[in-house]
Amino acid sequence: MLQKKYQTSKQFNVELTKGSKDKIFLFIGEEEGEKDKIINSILNMKFNDEEERAQNCGRYYIGDDKDRMSEFVSAADFALAGSMFSNNRVCIIRNLDKIEVNDRAKNIIDDIFTSTPEGTIIIITCMTNKVPALIDKKYESLLHIVQFWKNFDSDLVSYINKSLRNLKVKFDDNIVPLILELTGNDIKKIDEMLDMISMISIDTPLSNALLKDLAGGIRDISIFEFIDSLFLKEGQSLLHLKKLLNEDTNELFILNMIIRQMELIEKYYNLIEDKQSHETALTKLGLAASKRRMERFTSILKKINREELKRIYPHIAKAEYQIKSSRASNTLINNPIFTLSSEIII
């Protein structure tokens, strides 16, 4: 029996740029990184700011442990509850195929499909290439089903080459295979790497050594997530930093990324003083290609003004001296990068 053909992720991505009115999505297949990218696109379309997104987006991961049913129940509770404060809600349920098919599970999925409040979007994923057995055929017409086929190496090579050309980056033939090796062919990590390259390639040649340094930031918490959180003066940035340091991310590398962000902010203010518009300044800084990066950078500008830059620079100089003179402490609280980060948040 031939497998039913569904819309591919590439086709859906094109469609999504024109908007979508669907309420329930089912993403099937092995390519988890592509799922993450498209889920993020849907969230960006649904929510106007980070705070609204944080309060009205529920993420539920069904694993292999005994608590998978309780996680499923929690997801259903979130999906069905609605909100007194917002009509926009998104419930993401990962790995539905790991839920055992029984009467209780069927009743829950029935409730989700028939009783979810208006304004709530449901996104369900599974790693199999078919609709999970838990979903009755009568509900398939309610779902927007998208097939996420695993990317071939040749597809990823073309994607990286095209992205680097769009960034106007000069690179040798060995750079693309190295990016694939360092990211484990994971499209999400590839995008993180390309994002880092886009920030530093303006004044830094792309080399094997630099790529290997950048790869140190591609972890569960990326260096960019930390930098954004730090310059937004979020307390959780110190937790991000702790994880990066525990994963042996090079301290000088973290410091250099902080300095680059400071320089980027200073260049922005110089452009504004030269009577450039906000949009033109972002374009000249290479930030206009990504809506998310523009929004994050604009939010950072509300936290870091010219006076803040002047206040922070001496703390950077002190941290750099301590690291290079090997006067760094073994304790987190006395670590030069931790101290610097604390000063930035203050």
C-alpha positions as CSV (number, residue, x, y, z in Angstrom):
1,M,0.0,0.0,0.0
2,L,1.4,3.4,-1.1
3,Q,2.0,6.0,1.6
4,K,-0.2,9.0,1.4
5,K,1.6,12.1,0.2
6,Y,1.4,15.3,2.3
7,Q,2.6,18.8,1.8
8,T,6.4,19.0,2.3
9,S,8.1,21.4,4.7
10,K,9.6,23.4,1.9
11,Q,6.1,23.8,0.3
12,F,4.6,24.8,3.6
13,N,7.3,27.3,4.4
14,V,6.6,29.1,1.1
15,E,2.9,29.0,1.9
16,L,3.5,30.3,5.5
17,T,5.1,33.5,4.3
18,K,1.6,34.5,2.9
19,G,-0.1,33.7,6.2
20,S,-2.1,30.8,7.5
21,K,-5.5,30.5,9.1
22,D,-5.2,26.9,10.1
23,K,-5.8,26.0,13.7
24,I,-4.3,22.6,14.1
25,F,-1.0,21.5,12.6
26,L,0.6,18.0,12.5
27,F,4.3,17.9,11.6
28,I,5.5,14.3,10.8
29,G,8.9,13.1,9.9
30,E,12.5,13.0,11.1
31,E,13.8,16.5,10.4
32,E,13.5,18.0,13.8
33,G,15.5,21.1,13.0
34,E,13.2,22.2,10.2
35,K,10.2,21.7,12.5
36,D,11.8,24.0,15.1
37,K,12.4,26.7,12.4
38,I,8.8,26.6,11.2
39,I,7.3,26.4,14.7
40,N,9.3,29.6,15.4
41,S,7.9,31.2,12.3
42,I,4.4,30.5,13.4
43,L,5.1,31.9,16.9
44,N,6.6,35.1,15.3
45,M,3.4,35.5,13.3
46,K,1.1,34.8,16.3
47,F,2.8,37.0,18.9
48,N,3.9,40.6,18.7
49,D,6.4,40.6,21.6
50,E,8.5,38.3,23.7
51,E,6.4,38.7,26.9
52,E,3.2,37.8,25.3
53,R,4.8,34.8,23.7
54,A,6.3,33.6,26.9
55,Q,2.9,33.8,28.7
56,N,0.8,32.2,26.0
57,C,2.9,29.5,24.5
58,G,2.9,26.1,26.1
59,R,5.6,23.6,25.1
60,Y,5.1,19.9,26.0
61,Y,7.6,17.1,25.3
62,I,6.5,13.5,25.4
63,G,9.5,11.4,26.2
64,D,10.2,7.7,26.9
65,D,9.7,7.9,30.7
66,K,6.7,6.9,32.7
67,D,5.4,10.5,33.0
68,R,4.5,10.8,29.3
69,M,0.8,10.5,30.0
70,S,0.9,13.2,32.7
71,E,2.7,15.5,30.2
72,F,0.0,14.8,27.6
73,V,-2.7,15.7,30.2
74,S,-0.9,18.9,31.0
75,A,-0.7,19.8,27.3
76,A,-4.5,19.2,27.0
77,D,-5.2,21.3,30.1
78,F,-3.2,24.2,28.6
79,A,-4.8,23.8,25.1
80,L,-8.4,23.7,26.5
81,A,-8.1,26.3,29.2
82,G,-7.9,29.4,27.1
83,S,-6.7,32.7,28.7
84,M,-8.5,35.6,30.4
85,F,-5.8,38.0,29.1
86,S,-5.1,37.0,25.5
87,N,-6.9,35.5,22.5
88,N,-3.6,34.3,21.2
89,R,-2.4,30.9,22.5
90,V,-0.1,28.2,21.0
91,C,0.2,24.7,22.4
92,I,3.1,22.6,21.1
93,I,3.0,18.9,21.7
94,R,6.1,17.1,20.7
95,N,6.3,13.3,19.9
96,L,2.6,12.4,20.1
97,D,3.5,9.0,18.6
98,K,5.0,8.0,22.0
99,I,1.5,8.0,23.6
100,E,0.0,4.6,24.0
101,V,-3.4,4.2,22.2
102,N,-6.1,3.6,24.8
103,D,-9.5,5.0,25.7
104,R,-8.1,7.7,28.0
105,A,-5.7,9.0,25.4
106,K,-8.4,8.9,22.7
107,N,-10.7,10.9,24.8
108,I,-8.0,13.5,25.4
109,I,-7.1,13.9,21.8
110,D,-10.9,14.1,20.9
111,D,-11.2,17.0,23.4
112,I,-8.2,18.8,21.9
113,F,-9.6,18.5,18.4
114,T,-13.2,19.5,19.2
115,S,-13.0,21.8,22.2
116,T,-10.0,24.0,21.8
117,P,-11.0,27.7,22.2
118,E,-11.0,30.1,19.3
119,G,-7.6,31.8,18.9
120,T,-5.6,28.8,20.2
121,I,-3.3,27.1,17.7
122,I,-2.3,23.4,18.3
123,I,1.1,22.2,16.9
124,I,1.6,18.4,17.2
125,T,4.8,16.6,16.0
126,C,5.9,13.1,15.6
127,M,9.2,11.6,14.2
128,T,7.5,8.8,12.3
129,N,6.6,9.5,8.6
130,K,2.9,8.8,9.1
131,V,0.0,10.1,11.1
132,P,0.1,8.7,14.7
133,A,-2.3,5.8,15.4
134,L,-3.9,7.9,18.2
135,I,-5.4,10.3,15.6
136,D,-8.6,8.9,14.2
137,K,-9.0,9.3,10.4
138,K,-12.2,11.3,11.0
139,Y,-10.0,14.1,12.4
140,E,-7.5,14.2,9.6
141,S,-9.6,16.8,7.7
142,L,-9.1,19.2,10.7
143,L,-5.3,19.0,10.5
144,H,-2.8,20.7,8.3
145,I,-0.4,17.9,7.9
146,V,3.2,18.7,6.8
147,Q,5.9,16.1,5.9
148,F,9.4,16.8,7.2
149,W,11.8,14.6,5.2
150,K,15.4,14.3,6.4
151,N,17.7,16.7,4.6
152,F,20.3,15.1,2.3
153,D,23.9,16.3,2.6
154,S,23.7,17.8,-0.9
155,D,20.7,19.9,0.2
156,L,22.6,21.2,3.2
157,V,25.7,22.0,1.1
158,S,23.5,24.0,-1.3
159,Y,21.8,25.7,1.6
160,I,25.0,26.7,3.3
161,N,26.7,27.9,0.0
162,K,23.6,30.1,-0.8
163,S,23.5,31.5,2.7
164,L,27.2,32.4,2.8
165,R,26.9,34.1,-0.7
166,N,23.9,36.1,0.5
167,L,25.9,37.2,3.5
168,K,28.7,38.2,1.0
169,V,31.2,36.2,3.0
170,K,34.4,35.1,1.4
171,F,35.2,31.4,2.1
172,D,37.4,28.6,1.0
173,D,36.1,25.3,-0.4
174,N,36.8,23.4,2.8
175,I,34.6,25.8,4.9
176,V,31.2,24.2,4.0
177,P,32.2,20.6,4.8
178,L,33.6,21.9,8.1
179,I,30.3,23.6,9.0
180,L,28.5,20.3,8.3
181,E,31.0,18.4,10.5
182,L,30.8,20.9,13.4
183,T,27.0,21.1,13.3
184,G,26.4,17.3,12.8
185,N,24.2,18.1,9.7
186,D,21.6,19.6,12.1
187,I,19.8,22.4,10.2
188,K,19.0,24.2,13.5
189,K,22.7,24.3,14.5
190,I,23.6,25.2,10.9
191,D,21.3,28.2,11.2
192,E,22.9,29.2,14.5
193,M,26.3,28.9,13.0
194,L,25.3,31.1,10.0
195,D,23.7,33.6,12.3
196,M,27.0,33.9,14.2
197,I,29.0,34.2,10.9
198,S,26.6,37.0,9.8
199,M,27.5,39.0,12.9
200,I,31.3,38.7,12.8
201,S,32.0,38.3,9.1
202,I,32.0,42.1,8.4
203,D,35.4,42.6,10.0
204,T,36.7,39.0,10.6
205,P,38.0,36.6,7.9
206,L,36.2,33.2,7.9
207,S,38.7,30.6,8.9
208,N,38.7,27.0,10.2
209,A,39.9,28.2,13.6
210,L,37.1,30.8,13.8
211,L,34.5,28.2,12.9
212,K,35.7,25.8,15.6
213,D,35.5,28.7,18.1
214,L,31.9,29.5,17.0
215,A,31.0,25.8,17.3
216,G,31.7,26.1,21.0
217,G,28.7,28.3,21.2
218,I,26.3,25.9,19.6
219,R,25.1,24.0,22.6
220,D,21.8,23.6,24.4
221,I,22.2,27.3,25.3
222,S,23.8,29.1,22.3
223,I,26.3,32.0,22.8
224,F,23.8,34.2,20.9
225,E,21.0,33.3,23.3
226,F,23.2,34.3,26.2
227,I,24.4,37.6,24.5
228,D,20.8,38.6,23.7
229,S,19.6,37.8,27.3
230,L,22.6,39.6,28.8
231,F,22.1,42.9,26.9
232,L,18.4,42.7,27.6
233,K,19.5,42.7,31.3
234,E,17.7,39.5,32.0
235,G,18.6,37.7,35.3
236,Q,18.4,34.4,33.5
237,S,21.4,35.4,31.4
238,L,23.6,34.4,34.4
239,L,22.1,30.9,34.3
240,H,22.9,30.8,30.6
241,L,26.4,31.9,31.3
242,K,26.9,29.3,34.0
243,K,25.9,26.5,31.5
244,L,28.3,27.8,28.9
245,L,31.1,27.9,31.4
246,N,30.2,24.4,32.6
247,E,30.5,23.2,29.0
248,D,34.0,24.7,28.8
249,T,33.1,27.4,26.4
250,N,36.3,29.6,26.1
251,E,36.1,32.7,28.3
252,L,37.9,34.9,25.8
253,F,35.5,33.8,23.1
254,I,32.6,34.8,25.4
255,L,34.3,38.1,26.1
256,N,34.9,38.8,22.4
257,M,31.2,38.2,21.7
258,I,30.3,40.7,24.4
259,I,32.7,43.2,22.9
260,R,31.3,42.7,19.4
261,Q,27.8,43.4,20.7
262,M,29.1,46.5,22.4
263,E,30.8,47.7,19.2
264,L,27.6,46.9,17.2
265,I,25.5,49.1,19.6
266,E,28.1,51.9,19.4
267,K,28.1,51.8,15.6
268,Y,24.3,52.1,15.6
269,Y,24.4,55.2,17.8
270,N,27.1,56.7,15.5
271,L,24.9,56.1,12.5
272,I,21.9,57.7,14.3
273,E,24.1,60.8,15.2
274,D,24.9,61.0,11.4
275,K,21.2,61.5,10.8
276,Q,20.6,57.9,9.6
277,S,17.1,56.5,10.2
278,H,16.7,53.5,12.6
279,E,15.9,51.2,9.6
280,T,18.8,52.4,7.6
281,A,21.2,52.0,10.5
282,L,20.0,48.4,11.0
283,T,20.5,47.7,7.3
284,K,24.0,49.1,7.4
285,L,24.8,46.9,10.4
286,G,23.6,43.8,8.5
287,L,20.7,43.2,10.8
288,A,17.8,43.9,8.4
289,A,17.8,40.4,6.9
290,S,16.2,38.8,10.0
291,K,13.0,40.2,11.6
292,R,13.9,38.4,14.9
293,R,17.3,40.0,15.1
294,M,16.0,43.4,14.3
295,E,13.4,43.1,17.0
296,R,15.9,41.8,19.6
297,F,18.4,44.5,18.8
298,T,15.8,47.2,19.0
299,S,14.8,45.9,22.4
300,I,18.4,45.9,23.5
301,L,18.7,49.5,22.5
302,K,16.0,50.4,25.0
303,K,18.2,48.9,27.7
304,I,21.7,50.1,26.6
305,N,22.2,53.7,25.7
306,R,25.4,55.7,25.2
307,E,25.9,56.3,28.9
308,E,25.6,52.5,29.6
309,L,28.3,51.8,27.0
310,K,30.6,54.2,28.8
311,R,29.8,52.6,32.1
312,I,30.4,49.0,30.8
313,Y,33.7,49.5,28.9
314,P,35.9,49.7,32.0
315,H,34.5,46.5,33.3
316,I,35.3,44.8,30.0
317,A,38.9,46.0,30.2
318,K,39.1,44.7,33.8
319,A,37.7,41.3,32.8
320,E,40.1,41.0,29.8
321,Y,43.1,41.8,32.0
322,Q,42.1,39.2,34.6
323,I,41.5,36.5,32.0
324,K,44.8,37.1,30.0
325,S,46.8,37.4,33.2
326,S,45.4,34.0,34.4
327,R,44.0,35.7,37.5
328,A,40.6,34.1,37.0
329,S,39.0,32.4,40.0
330,N,37.9,28.8,40.1
331,T,34.6,29.9,41.6
332,L,31.7,31.1,39.5
333,I,30.9,34.2,41.5
334,N,34.5,35.5,41.1
335,N,34.8,34.5,37.5
336,P,35.7,37.7,35.4
337,I,33.0,37.0,32.8
338,F,30.4,36.4,35.5
339,T,31.4,39.6,37.3
340,L,31.3,41.5,34.0
341,S,27.9,40.1,33.1
342,S,26.6,41.1,36.5
343,E,27.8,44.6,36.0
344,I,26.1,44.8,32.6
345,I,22.8,43.6,34.1
346,I,23.0,46.3,36.8
